[in-house]
Amino acid sequence: MRTDPNTSFRAPRGFTLVEISIVLVVVGLLIGGLITPLSTQLDQRRVTDTQRAMEDAREALVGFAVRNGHLPCPAISAANGLEDRDGDRCRNERRAGFLPWATLGMPKLDSWGRVYLYSVSPDFADSVARFRLATPRDITVATRDAAGNVVAATAPNDIPAVIVSTGKNGYGGFSDLGVRALDAGAGNVDEKVNMNAAGTAYIARGASDNAAAPGGAYDDLVVWLSPNILFNRMVAAGRLP
């Protein structure tokens, strides 16, 4: 068998460095395009799960009131979720602190690993006097309108109890060991309001990463107990006339 001298044998041609670089760039863009939506979906899932847990906690507060005739006090500490009651009133008249998750049988932490905050109007936590339709409430919740102005979200001094999650940035929040998070950035004006020690004023608005927005960056979640729903449930249960 004779070999044609004009015929040449070539080894299989591989990818050049340029071609490999192009492939890596394309793959990187594809992966990057997938990671961002997945991260966004995860953040939204955490918000949804936390919001649902807070709504369940609000229902648990109503159930506690129906059963006992009053609302629970804040928890003893971040580590101890039993309500901190001394006789018929909250210990040292403390009305703002942590959600009494153990007393309510609720999860302790939000989706970002921080303890839920809670405030209750003192007279609604009185286990002897027990609240009535005329019992004074002292919590007010505000929001911001499209122009960024602070406007009422509830009637003034009308809310018996409020639950707060400090959200993804965790500003003002506490770990399960009671360690408080540092400021997540400049601004956070509205989130600072939600840190008030008095526990009587709160702001609930849409999330924003813009520190220059009215009220600053904000991702808190705020749920409050409507007195009308509470009274209606108490009347239906025969706890109120």
N, C-alpha and C positions, 0 to 999 in steps of 0.2 A: 504494500500500500504506500503510495507516494503522497507526500504532503505538499500542498500548493504553497509555494513560498510567498504568494500574495495574501494568503489567509493568516490573520493574526488572532491570537487568543487574548482576551482581556479579562482581568478579574472583575467580579461584580463591583459596580460603582457605589460607594457609600455617600452619606450626607456630608456636605461641606460644612465648615464652621459657620458660615453665613446662614445656611439653611437651618442648621440646628438652633442658631440664635433666634431666627424668625419664629420657629416652632415654639421655643420657650417663651417668647414674648406673647404669642397668641394664647398659649396655655395659661400664662400668668394673667392675661386680661380676662379670660374666661373664668378662672378661679376667683379673681378679684370681683368680678361681676356677680358671682354666686354668694361670696362671703358677705357682702354688704346687705343684700336682702335677707339672708339668714340671720344676721345680727339684728336687723330691724325687727324681724319676726320674733326673735327671742325676747327682745326688749318689750314688744307689744304683749307677748304672752305673759311676761312677768307683771306688767301693768294690769292685764285682765284678771290674772289669778289673784293678785293682791286686792283689786277692787271687789272681786267676788267674795273673798275672805272677809273684807270689811263689811260688806252688806250682810253676810252671815252673822258677823259679830253684832251688828245693829239689831238683827232679829233676836239674837241671844239676849241682848239687853232688854228687849221688850218681854221676852219670855221670863227673864229674871224678875222683872217688875210685876208681871201678872202673877207669878208664884209668890213673891215676897211682899209686894205692895210698895216697893221702893227700888231705886237703882243702886248698883254696887258702887263702892268706893274704888279709887285707883288701887293698883296692885301694891303689895308691900315693897317690892323692889323689882329690878329687871330679872333677877334670878328666881324670885318667889312671886308666882302669879296669883296668889290668893288676895282677896280684897283686904285693904288695911283699915279695918274697922275697930273702933274703940267705943264699946257701948252702942248707943243708938246713932252716933255720928262717925264721920271719917276721922281717923286719928289726927290730932292737931289741926282739925278743920281743913286738912289738905284735900283739895278738889281736883288738882291736875297732876298727872304722872303717867304711869303705864296702864294699859288695858289689863284688867284682872283676868287674864286668859285662863288661868287654872280654875277660877271660880265659875267662869262662863263655859268652860270646856271647849275653848277655841285654840287655834294655832297661836303660838307665841310670837313668831317672827313673820315679817313680810317676805316677799320674794327676793329681797336683797339682803336678808339676814339681820334685819333690825327690828327691835321690839316696837309694837304698836303703841302710840301715845293716846291718852284718853283724858277727858275733862268732864266733870259732872257738876251741875248746879247743886250746891250744898243741901238745899231743902229737899231736893229730889232723892238724896241719898239717906235722909233721916228715916231710920227704921221704926221709930216710935210715932212721930207725928204723921208720917206717910203723906205723900203728896196728894193734893186735890186739884180741881180745875183752876182754882185761884192761887195755887202755890206759885210764888215768884220764880221765874227763870232768869238767867243772867248771861247767857252766851249769845253772841252775835256773829254771823258769818257774812262776809262780804265777797265780792268778786270784782272783775274789771270788765268794762264795756269795750266795744270795738275801738274806741278812741283811747283806751288805756286808763280811763277814769275809774276810781274805786266807787262801786255802787253796791247797794244792798242785795244780798242773796237770800236773806231771811229778814223777818221783822226784828227790830232792835230788842235785845234782851229777851229772846223768845225760845231759845233752844235749851233743852234740859241736858243734853250730852252730845259729845263730839268725839270722833275717832280719827286719828291722823297717821298716815304712813309718810315717812320722809323721802320716799321715792329712790330713784337710781343714784342721785348724787349724795343722798344721805345727810345733807346738811342739817345739823341739829339733832340727828338721830342717835340712837344708842344700840350698841351690840348686845348680845344676850348676856354679856358679863357686866353690862352697865357702863361701858366706855363710850363717851360721846364723840361723834365724828367732828372733824374740823370743817371749816368753811370750804365748800367746793370751788369757790371762785369769788370774784368781785361782784358786788350787787347782792342778789338774793334777798332783796328788800321784803318781798311778800313772805318768803320762807322765814325770815326773822320774826315777822308778826306771829307766825304759827308756833314760834318757840316761847311766846310770852308766858312768864311764870304764873301770871294771874289766871290763865286758862279761860279767859272770857271773850277774846277776840281772835277770829281766824279768817283767812282768805283762801278761797277755793277757786282756781281758774285753770285754764288750759296750760299744758306743759310748753316750755320754751327754753332753748339753750342760749338765747340771746341775752347776754348780761345788760345790754343797752335798752332792752324792751322795758316798758313801764312796769315797775315792780321787780325788774331784774330776772335772772334765770330762775326757772321754777319747774319742779316736777313732783311736788307734794300731792298726795291724794287725801282728800278730806271728805268724811261722811258724817252727817249729823242725824240725830234722832228727832223726827218731826213730832212736836207735842200733839198735833191733831191725830196722827196715827197711833201714838202711845195712848192717848185718852180713849180713842175709839176701841182699841184692843182691851183696855182696862174695863171699860163699860161693858163690852161684850162678855168679859169674863166675870162680871159681877163685882169687880174690885172698886168701881166708882159708881156713884148713883146716876 
